[in-house]
Amino acid sequence: MAFSDSLLTAKALLVLAALLVFVPLERLRPAVRSPLLLTSLAHGREALRRLGRNLGLFVLNLLLGPLVVVPLTVLADRSSLGWRPPWLESPLAMPVDVLLLDLWIYWWHRLNHEIPWLWRFHLVHHLDEWLDTSSALRFHFGEVLLSALVRAAVILLLDIGLASVLIFEALVMVAAIFHHSNVALPAELERRLAHFLVTPSIHWIHHHARRRDTDSNYATILSLWDRLFGTRSPTPRTADLRIGVEGLRDRPFLRLLATPLEGRLCRDPRLRTLPASDGAAIEDPASGARGAGASDGGGAASRAARGARRW
Ligand SMILES: [Zn+2]
């Protein structure tokens, strides 16, 4: 078996191990009430529909992997511009590569929020109104393709080895499963981890349905980038934090796929407020702000948690 094949297998096993740890843990020790634990039939159906949307998007991306993402990455790895400085050809190479790729993904994520046409793809990830391990798998295939394309350019420019890329990808997946998960960590452990890693309490603020917070906390693995570039939100995580996008609601699967092409978003790509006909205003307990929302009586995040416990 080639070295890259072994690494691919190790990556898949690591991701599977992370899911096997965090999926049960977020049900045994949830930070907010999980939709899958809701007892009413309507809430249960909505929880299953949402899980179907997240896993459906994941399956599309799984299919894209061997068809586009892997060949593109291997092609970039095999090409070289010869710009790599000699000091990077040392045992330090791999940690430095992972650090550079983590810095790259910070800026790529930030650009997905700041460049309107990129936001139309990334919006699909943010429209999720609950957060748990399945949120880490929910991305529009267009965003995955664009990300693979830009990352290939970075790999080519910095001459980053395939082993470093695969290790970075595995770390990103494990980090994403961890910081999207609905696990209530002991407060002291979370506080200590947050000094150097992106924890759920940091990343959940990024999914707060208030634009100022959505456009903050962009880091993926190391939490230092937000502090370094001034994008760390001061908002504390509370149990009643409304998750989603300010003024927008989650959509059915096919409409999620078509979201980047939506005319209304094309005309005004940063539009985050739907007309009042899309639903009644809903209260965000964390900010006191009101935004347009669906009147399904099942606003997932608004019914997620009771009380304003901080952790
Ligand atoms: Zn984001």
Boltz pocket constraint, residues with backbone or C-beta under 6 A from the ligand:
constraints:
  - pocket:
      binder: B
      contacts: [[A, 109], [A, 113], [A, 122], [A, 126], [A, 206], [A, 214]]
      max_distance: 6.0
